[in-house]
Amino acid sequence: QVQLVESGGGLVQAGESLRLSCAASGSIFSINSMGWYRQAPGKQRELVAAITSGGSTNYADSVKGRFTISRDNAKNTVYLQMNSLKPEDTAVYYCVVYNNRSRYWGQGTQVTVSS
């Protein structure tokens, strides 16, 4: 059984930073890609950032240059460093982890950015 534990969400002012973490545990075996999605009220879920086992990254245009995804393979953890936060970044953020067999989701963490 696999569990993803997210942390780092909260309420910040515009222009400030947050760092999200997502630690995977259990019998995942050979994690491949890891990433972050978000869903804001009234909007579709969107991919924020992803990183492959080879280090290739992809970002939504709206966060490029402000957010950085990284991973620590020894800890089975993926991070999302979010700088220069804007009110439009407000959403529930979900981490996702892939191996060759399955896709696993975190429970979500709320990020709220006030003006």
QUIDACOR-V198290 format. One record per pair of residues at least 12 apart in sequence whose ideal C-beta (glycine too) atoms are under 10 Angstrom apart, sorted by the first residue. I is the first residue (numbers start at 1). J is the second residue. Records with the same first field share a line. If there is no record, write none. Layout:
I=J ; J
This chain:
1=25 ; 26 ; 27 ; 28
2=24 ; 25 ; 26 ; 27 ; 28 ; 29 ; 31 ; 76 ; 97 ; 99 ; 102 ; 104 ; 105
3=23 ; 24 ; 25 ; 26 ; 28 ; 104 ; 106 ; 107
4=22 ; 23 ; 24 ; 25 ; 26 ; 28 ; 34 ; 76 ; 77 ; 78 ; 94 ; 95 ; 96 ; 97 ; 104 ; 105 ; 106 ; 107
5=21 ; 22 ; 23 ; 24 ; 25 ; 77 ; 95 ; 106 ; 107 ; 109
6=20 ; 21 ; 22 ; 23 ; 36 ; 78 ; 80 ; 92 ; 93 ; 94 ; 95 ; 105 ; 106 ; 107 ; 108 ; 109
7=19 ; 20 ; 21 ; 22 ; 23 ; 106 ; 109
8=20 ; 21 ; 22 ; 79 ; 80 ; 81 ; 82 ; 93 ; 109 ; 111
9=21 ; 82 ; 91 ; 92 ; 93 ; 108 ; 109 ; 110 ; 111 ; 112
10=109 ; 110 ; 111 ; 112 ; 113
11=90 ; 110 ; 111 ; 112 ; 113 ; 114
12=82 ; 85 ; 89 ; 90 ; 111 ; 112 ; 113 ; 114
13=85 ; 87 ; 113 ; 114 ; 115
14=84 ; 85 ; 86 ; 87 ; 88 ; 89 ; 113 ; 114 ; 115
15=83 ; 84 ; 85 ; 86 ; 113
16=82 ; 83 ; 84 ; 85 ; 113 ; 114
17=66 ; 67 ; 81 ; 82 ; 83 ; 84 ; 85
18=67 ; 80 ; 81 ; 82 ; 83 ; 85 ; 89 ; 93 ; 109 ; 111 ; 112 ; 113
19=68 ; 70 ; 79 ; 80 ; 81 ; 82 ; 83
20=36 ; 48 ; 67 ; 69 ; 78 ; 79 ; 80 ; 81 ; 82 ; 93 ; 95 ; 106 ; 109 ; 111
21=72 ; 75 ; 77 ; 78 ; 79 ; 80 ; 95 ; 109
22=34 ; 35 ; 36 ; 71 ; 76 ; 77 ; 78 ; 79 ; 80 ; 93 ; 94 ; 95 ; 96 ; 97 ; 104 ; 105 ; 106 ; 107 ; 109
23=72 ; 75 ; 76 ; 77 ; 78 ; 79 ; 95 ; 97 ; 106
24=75 ; 76 ; 77 ; 78 ; 95 ; 97 ; 99 ; 104 ; 106
25=75 ; 76 ; 77
26=76 ; 104
27=99
28=76 ; 97 ; 98 ; 99 ; 101 ; 102 ; 104
29=99 ; 100 ; 101 ; 102
30=53 ; 98 ; 99 ; 100 ; 101
31=53 ; 71 ; 73 ; 76 ; 77 ; 78 ; 97 ; 98 ; 99 ; 100 ; 104
32=52 ; 53 ; 54 ; 97 ; 98 ; 99 ; 100 ; 101
33=50 ; 51 ; 52 ; 53 ; 54 ; 56 ; 58 ; 71 ; 78 ; 96 ; 97 ; 98 ; 99 ; 103
34=49 ; 50 ; 51 ; 52 ; 53 ; 69 ; 70 ; 71 ; 73 ; 76 ; 77 ; 78 ; 79 ; 80 ; 95 ; 96 ; 97 ; 98 ; 104
35=47 ; 48 ; 49 ; 50 ; 51 ; 52 ; 57 ; 58 ; 69 ; 71 ; 78 ; 80 ; 94 ; 95 ; 96 ; 97 ; 98
36=48 ; 49 ; 50 ; 51 ; 59 ; 60 ; 63 ; 67 ; 69 ; 78 ; 79 ; 80 ; 82 ; 93 ; 94 ; 95 ; 96 ; 106 ; 109
37=49 ; 50 ; 60 ; 91 ; 92 ; 93 ; 94 ; 95 ; 96 ; 105 ; 106 ; 108
38=60 ; 63 ; 80 ; 89 ; 90 ; 91 ; 92 ; 93 ; 94 ; 108 ; 109 ; 111
39=91 ; 92 ; 93 ; 94 ; 108
40=88 ; 89 ; 90 ; 91 ; 92 ; 111
41=90 ; 91 ; 92
43=88 ; 91
45=91 ; 92 ; 94
46=60 ; 62 ; 63 ; 91
47=59 ; 60 ; 96
48=60 ; 62 ; 63 ; 67 ; 69 ; 80 ; 82 ; 89 ; 91 ; 93 ; 94 ; 95
49=63 ; 64 ; 67 ; 68 ; 69 ; 70 ; 78 ; 79 ; 80 ; 81 ; 82
50=69 ; 78 ; 96 ; 98
51=68 ; 69 ; 70 ; 71 ; 78 ; 79 ; 80
52=71 ; 98
53=71 ; 73 ; 98 ; 99
55=70 ; 71
57=69 ; 70 ; 71
62=86 ; 88 ; 89
63=80 ; 82 ; 83 ; 84 ; 85 ; 86 ; 88 ; 89
65=83 ; 84
66=81 ; 82 ; 83 ; 84 ; 85 ; 86 ; 89
67=80 ; 81 ; 82 ; 83 ; 84 ; 85 ; 89
68=80 ; 81 ; 82 ; 83
69=81
71=97
76=97
77=95 ; 97
78=95 ; 96 ; 97 ; 106
79=95
80=93 ; 95 ; 111
82=111 ; 113
85=111 ; 112 ; 113 ; 114
86=113 ; 115
87=112 ; 113 ; 114 ; 115
88=113
89=111 ; 112 ; 113
90=110 ; 111 ; 112 ; 113 ; 114
91=108 ; 109 ; 110 ; 111 ; 112 ; 113
92=107 ; 108 ; 109 ; 110 ; 111 ; 112
93=106 ; 108 ; 109 ; 110 ; 111
94=106 ; 107 ; 108 ; 109
95=107 ; 108 ; 109
